[in-house]
Amino acid sequence: MAQASGQRTGILLESGTNELEVITLYLQWIDPLTRAVTQTAYGINAAKVRELVAMPAVLTEVPDSHPSVRGVFLLRNRTIPLVDLAHWFGYEPDTSPEAKAKWVVVVSEINGKLFSFICHGVDKVYRISWNQILPPPEVIAHKSSLTGMCLVNNRIIQMIDFEKICADIDPSMAIDAEKHAIVEVASPEQAGKQVVIADDSSVIREQISRTLGKAGYLVRAFNDGQAAWDYLEQIRSDGALDRQVLAVITDIEMPRMDGHHLCMKIKENPAYEKIPVMLFSSLINDTARHKGEKVGADDQITKPELAALVHRLQECLKRKANGG
């Protein structure tokens, strides 16, 4: 793992730099064997954080909710569920008065919904490159609530998969391709070309692939932007880009190379002029949409909108065919 490049210097990042700002937080828990107090460091992309607030004074329990949901509280006339990260990861938290005085609630927007998460303290904000974040080991990748790991000041920071946590807590946020009727389908000339997908979630890759497959498209999926770019460049060097690749659909947050940087690299090369790039992410808010526009994305879709994916893909292809 590479060392983090530096501490926070500004909260707004330029588009396509392949960088992110990570807010480091920690959970403080009791080792079940030794009863020693232990800290584990985690990270969240600052782009997902709306604000940090104190533990709510009033918390309302929700019947039949997920065991990790401690209840809901009111923040500026919005009812927000409160998720206990220590419970989620199976820790017994340190509940001493000294420890609880440092507890913080991270309010985050995930797929257009507000959630909040109890952490036991916040450290610093670091600007790092996506290529410094490595995917979790394959042995735990399918079951863990982590999207990657990086080294910050000689300390391993585990990047939490907040989308997975929220989808498990709120099933309405999970993308279900089987619910969506496929109205538009690939034309014969489109069906012979590949839609290249980049997403670090194996579940999302499978769901997108299944949806596009039902519409008659060929799909080639990769788990990060770098792998997708290497594949595209190999096809380009073979002189087969126009014959083989129809479009690119990419997530934004990914280890090694993010979607904005992948889109920028594609748009900078005239060889890819006829290939639309669509951003499909949980991070399509106003700031992320502006960044997507700056790197030339042909369309930007919020992840729950899987039903619109085929239609929006067709619209992008029509615009490209008409010189747009």
C-alpha positions as CSV (number, residue, x, y, z in Angstrom):
1,M,0.0,0.0,0.0
2,A,1.2,3.5,-0.8
3,Q,1.6,6.2,1.8
4,A,-1.2,8.8,1.8
5,S,0.0,11.8,-0.1
6,G,-1.0,14.5,2.4
7,Q,-3.3,16.1,4.8
8,R,-6.4,18.1,3.8
9,T,-5.7,21.3,1.8
10,G,-9.1,22.0,0.5
11,I,-12.5,20.3,0.5
12,L,-13.3,20.8,-3.2
13,L,-11.3,18.6,-5.6
14,E,-10.8,19.3,-9.2
15,S,-12.6,17.0,-11.6
16,G,-10.8,14.0,-13.0
17,T,-7.7,14.2,-10.7
18,N,-8.3,10.6,-9.5
19,E,-8.2,12.0,-5.9
20,L,-10.6,11.9,-3.0
21,E,-10.7,13.4,0.5
22,V,-11.1,10.8,3.2
23,I,-12.5,11.6,6.6
24,T,-10.8,9.2,9.0
25,L,-12.9,8.0,11.9
26,Y,-12.5,5.2,14.4
27,L,-14.4,2.8,16.5
28,Q,-13.2,2.1,20.1
29,W,-14.1,-1.3,21.4
30,I,-13.4,-3.9,24.1
31,D,-11.5,-7.0,23.1
32,P,-13.7,-10.0,24.2
33,L,-10.7,-12.0,25.3
34,T,-8.4,-9.6,27.0
35,R,-10.9,-6.8,27.8
36,A,-8.4,-4.4,26.5
37,V,-9.6,-1.2,24.8
38,T,-8.8,-1.3,21.1
39,Q,-9.3,1.2,18.2
40,T,-9.9,0.4,14.6
41,A,-9.6,3.1,11.9
42,Y,-12.1,3.5,9.1
43,G,-12.6,6.0,6.3
44,I,-15.5,7.7,4.4
45,N,-15.3,9.7,1.2
46,A,-15.9,13.4,2.3
47,A,-18.2,13.8,-0.7
48,K,-20.7,11.5,1.0
49,V,-20.7,13.5,4.3
50,R,-23.3,16.2,4.8
51,E,-22.2,17.2,8.3
52,L,-20.9,15.9,11.6
53,V,-23.2,16.4,14.6
54,A,-23.3,15.5,18.3
55,M,-25.1,12.5,19.6
56,P,-28.8,13.4,19.5
57,A,-30.4,14.2,22.9
58,V,-33.7,12.7,21.8
59,L,-33.8,9.4,19.9
60,T,-37.0,7.6,18.9
61,E,-36.9,3.8,18.5
62,V,-38.4,2.3,15.4
63,P,-40.3,-1.0,15.9
64,D,-39.1,-3.9,13.7
65,S,-36.1,-2.0,12.4
66,H,-32.7,-3.5,11.7
67,P,-30.8,-4.4,15.0
68,S,-28.0,-1.9,14.1
69,V,-30.5,1.0,13.8
70,R,-30.7,2.7,17.2
71,G,-33.7,4.8,16.2
72,V,-34.4,8.1,14.4
73,F,-33.8,11.7,15.3
74,L,-34.9,15.1,13.9
75,L,-32.3,17.3,12.2
76,R,-33.6,20.5,10.5
77,N,-37.0,19.0,10.0
78,R,-35.7,15.8,8.5
79,T,-36.1,12.4,10.2
80,I,-32.8,10.5,10.0
81,P,-32.1,6.9,11.0
82,L,-29.1,6.4,13.3
83,V,-27.0,3.4,12.6
84,D,-24.6,2.0,15.2
85,L,-21.4,1.1,13.3
86,A,-19.9,-0.8,16.3
87,H,-23.0,-3.0,16.4
88,W,-22.8,-3.5,12.6
89,F,-19.2,-4.7,12.8
90,G,-19.8,-6.8,15.9
91,Y,-17.9,-4.8,18.4
92,E,-18.6,-4.2,22.1
93,P,-18.1,-0.5,22.3
94,D,-16.2,1.3,25.0
95,T,-19.0,3.1,26.9
96,S,-16.9,4.7,29.5
97,P,-17.8,8.4,30.1
98,E,-14.4,9.5,28.7
99,A,-15.0,7.5,25.5
100,K,-18.7,8.5,25.0
101,A,-17.7,12.2,25.3
102,K,-15.9,11.8,21.9
103,W,-18.7,10.0,20.1
104,V,-19.8,11.8,16.8
105,V,-22.6,11.2,14.4
106,V,-21.7,11.3,10.7
107,V,-24.7,12.4,8.6
108,S,-24.4,11.1,5.0
109,E,-26.4,11.1,1.8
110,I,-26.6,7.7,0.2
111,N,-28.5,7.3,-3.1
112,G,-30.5,10.4,-2.3
113,K,-31.5,9.4,1.3
114,L,-30.1,10.7,4.5
115,F,-28.5,8.2,7.0
116,S,-26.4,8.8,10.1
117,F,-23.7,6.7,11.7
118,I,-22.3,6.6,15.2
119,C,-18.6,6.6,15.3
120,H,-16.4,7.0,18.4
121,G,-14.3,9.8,17.1
122,V,-13.1,11.6,14.0
123,D,-9.4,12.1,13.2
124,K,-8.4,14.1,10.2
125,V,-9.2,14.6,6.5
126,Y,-6.6,13.4,4.0
127,R,-6.4,14.0,0.3
128,I,-5.2,10.8,-1.4
129,S,-5.3,9.2,-4.8
130,W,-7.6,6.4,-5.7
131,N,-4.7,4.4,-6.8
132,Q,-3.5,4.3,-3.2
133,I,-6.7,2.4,-2.2
134,L,-6.5,-1.3,-2.7
135,P,-9.5,-3.6,-3.0
136,P,-10.2,-5.8,0.0
137,P,-8.8,-9.3,-0.1
138,E,-10.9,-11.6,-2.3
139,V,-11.5,-14.0,0.5
140,I,-13.7,-11.3,2.2
141,A,-14.7,-9.1,-0.7
142,H,-18.1,-10.7,-1.3
143,K,-19.2,-10.6,2.3
144,S,-17.5,-7.7,3.9
145,S,-18.8,-4.1,4.4
146,L,-15.5,-2.7,3.1
147,T,-14.7,-1.3,-0.4
148,G,-10.9,-1.0,0.1
149,M,-7.9,-0.2,2.3
150,C,-5.2,2.3,2.3
151,L,-2.2,3.4,4.4
152,V,-2.4,6.8,6.1
153,N,0.5,7.8,8.4
154,N,1.5,4.1,8.8
155,R,-2.0,3.2,9.9
156,I,-4.4,1.0,7.8
157,I,-7.6,2.8,7.0
158,Q,-10.5,0.6,6.0
159,M,-13.0,2.2,3.6
160,I,-16.6,1.3,4.6
161,D,-19.1,0.3,2.1
162,F,-21.9,2.5,3.3
163,E,-24.1,1.7,0.3
164,K,-24.1,-2.0,1.3
165,I,-24.9,-1.1,4.9
166,C,-27.8,1.2,3.8
167,A,-29.2,-1.3,1.3
168,D,-29.2,-4.1,4.0
169,I,-30.9,-1.8,6.5
170,D,-33.4,-0.3,3.9
171,P,-34.2,-2.9,1.3
172,S,-35.9,-0.3,-0.9
173,M,-32.4,1.0,-1.7
174,A,-31.2,-2.2,-3.2
175,I,-31.2,-2.4,-6.9
176,D,-33.4,-5.2,-8.2
177,A,-33.0,-5.7,-11.9
178,E,-35.8,-8.3,-12.0
179,K,-38.4,-5.7,-11.1
180,H,-37.7,-3.7,-14.2
181,A,-39.3,-4.4,-17.6
182,I,-37.0,-4.0,-20.5
183,V,-38.8,-2.0,-23.1
184,E,-36.0,-1.0,-25.5
185,V,-33.5,-3.5,-26.8
186,A,-30.3,-3.4,-28.6
187,S,-30.4,-3.2,-32.4
188,P,-28.6,-5.9,-34.4
189,E,-25.6,-3.7,-35.0
190,Q,-25.5,-2.7,-31.3
191,A,-25.8,-6.3,-30.1
192,G,-22.5,-7.3,-31.6
193,K,-20.6,-4.7,-29.6
194,Q,-19.6,-4.6,-25.9
195,V,-20.8,-2.2,-23.2
196,V,-17.9,-1.9,-20.8
197,I,-18.8,-1.7,-17.1
198,A,-16.6,-0.5,-14.3
199,D,-17.9,-0.9,-10.7
200,D,-16.2,-2.2,-7.6
201,S,-19.3,-3.8,-6.3
202,S,-19.8,-7.4,-7.5
203,V,-23.5,-7.2,-6.8
204,I,-23.9,-4.0,-8.9
205,R,-21.8,-5.4,-11.7
206,E,-24.0,-8.5,-11.8
207,Q,-27.2,-6.5,-11.7
208,I,-26.1,-4.1,-14.5
209,S,-24.8,-7.0,-16.6
210,R,-28.1,-8.9,-16.1
211,T,-30.2,-5.9,-17.1
212,L,-28.2,-5.1,-20.2
213,G,-28.0,-8.8,-21.1
214,K,-31.8,-9.0,-21.0
215,A,-31.9,-6.0,-23.4
216,G,-29.6,-7.9,-25.8
217,Y,-26.2,-6.2,-25.1
218,L,-22.9,-7.8,-24.8
219,V,-21.2,-6.8,-21.5
220,R,-17.6,-6.8,-20.3
221,A,-17.4,-5.9,-16.6
222,F,-14.4,-4.8,-14.5
223,N,-14.0,-4.0,-10.8
224,D,-12.2,-0.7,-11.1
225,G,-11.6,2.1,-13.6
226,Q,-7.9,1.1,-14.2
227,A,-8.8,-2.4,-15.3
228,A,-11.5,-1.0,-17.6
229,W,-9.1,1.6,-19.1
230,D,-6.4,-1.0,-19.7
231,Y,-8.9,-3.2,-21.5
232,L,-10.1,-0.3,-23.7
233,E,-6.5,0.7,-24.5
234,Q,-5.7,-2.8,-25.5
235,I,-8.6,-2.9,-27.9
236,R,-7.7,0.6,-29.3
237,S,-4.1,-0.5,-29.9
238,D,-5.4,-3.5,-31.8
239,G,-7.4,-1.1,-34.0
240,A,-10.7,-2.7,-33.0
241,L,-12.3,0.0,-30.8
242,D,-15.1,1.1,-33.2
243,R,-15.9,-2.5,-34.0
244,Q,-16.0,-3.9,-30.5
245,V,-17.0,-1.2,-28.0
246,L,-20.4,0.4,-27.9
247,A,-20.4,2.4,-24.6
248,V,-18.8,2.7,-21.1
249,I,-20.9,2.7,-17.9
250,T,-18.8,3.5,-14.8
251,D,-19.2,4.0,-11.1
252,I,-17.5,7.0,-9.5
253,E,-15.9,5.6,-6.3
254,M,-13.5,2.8,-7.2
255,P,-10.0,1.7,-6.0
256,R,-7.1,2.5,-8.3
257,M,-9.0,4.8,-10.8
258,D,-12.3,6.5,-10.1
259,G,-15.0,7.1,-12.7
260,H,-14.4,10.8,-13.2
261,H,-10.7,10.1,-14.1
262,L,-11.7,7.2,-16.3
263,C,-14.2,9.4,-18.1
264,M,-11.6,12.2,-18.5
265,K,-9.0,9.9,-20.0
266,I,-11.6,8.6,-22.5
267,K,-12.8,12.0,-23.5
268,E,-9.2,13.3,-23.9
269,N,-8.5,10.7,-26.6
270,P,-10.1,11.4,-30.1
271,A,-10.1,7.6,-30.8
272,Y,-13.0,7.3,-28.3
273,E,-15.1,10.1,-29.8
274,K,-18.0,7.9,-30.8
275,I,-18.2,6.0,-27.4
276,P,-20.5,7.5,-24.8
277,V,-19.5,7.4,-21.1
278,M,-22.3,7.2,-18.5
279,L,-21.7,7.7,-14.8
280,F,-23.8,5.3,-12.7
281,S,-23.2,6.1,-9.0
282,S,-24.7,6.7,-5.6
283,L,-22.8,10.1,-5.6
284,I,-24.8,11.9,-8.2
285,N,-25.5,15.0,-6.2
286,D,-25.1,18.7,-7.4
287,T,-21.4,18.7,-6.8
288,A,-20.7,15.4,-8.4
289,R,-22.9,16.2,-11.3
290,H,-20.9,19.4,-11.9
291,K,-17.7,17.3,-11.8
292,G,-19.2,14.8,-14.3
293,E,-20.1,17.6,-16.7
294,K,-16.5,19.0,-16.5
295,V,-15.0,15.6,-17.5
296,G,-17.5,15.3,-20.3
297,A,-19.8,12.5,-19.1
298,D,-22.6,11.9,-21.6
299,D,-25.1,11.1,-18.9
300,Q,-25.2,10.7,-15.1
301,I,-27.6,8.3,-13.3
302,T,-28.2,7.7,-9.6
303,K,-27.8,4.0,-8.8
304,P,-31.4,3.1,-7.8
305,E,-32.5,4.2,-11.3
306,L,-31.6,0.9,-12.9
307,A,-35.0,0.9,-14.7
308,A,-33.8,3.9,-16.7
309,L,-30.4,2.5,-17.6
310,V,-31.3,0.9,-21.0
311,H,-33.4,3.9,-22.1
312,R,-30.7,6.4,-21.2
313,L,-28.0,4.3,-22.9
314,Q,-30.1,4.3,-26.1
315,E,-30.5,8.1,-25.8
316,C,-26.7,8.5,-25.5
317,L,-26.1,6.3,-28.5
318,K,-28.6,8.2,-30.6
319,R,-27.0,11.5,-29.7
320,K,-23.6,10.1,-30.6
321,A,-25.0,8.8,-33.9
322,N,-26.3,12.3,-34.7
323,G,-23.0,13.9,-33.9
324,G,-23.8,15.0,-30.4
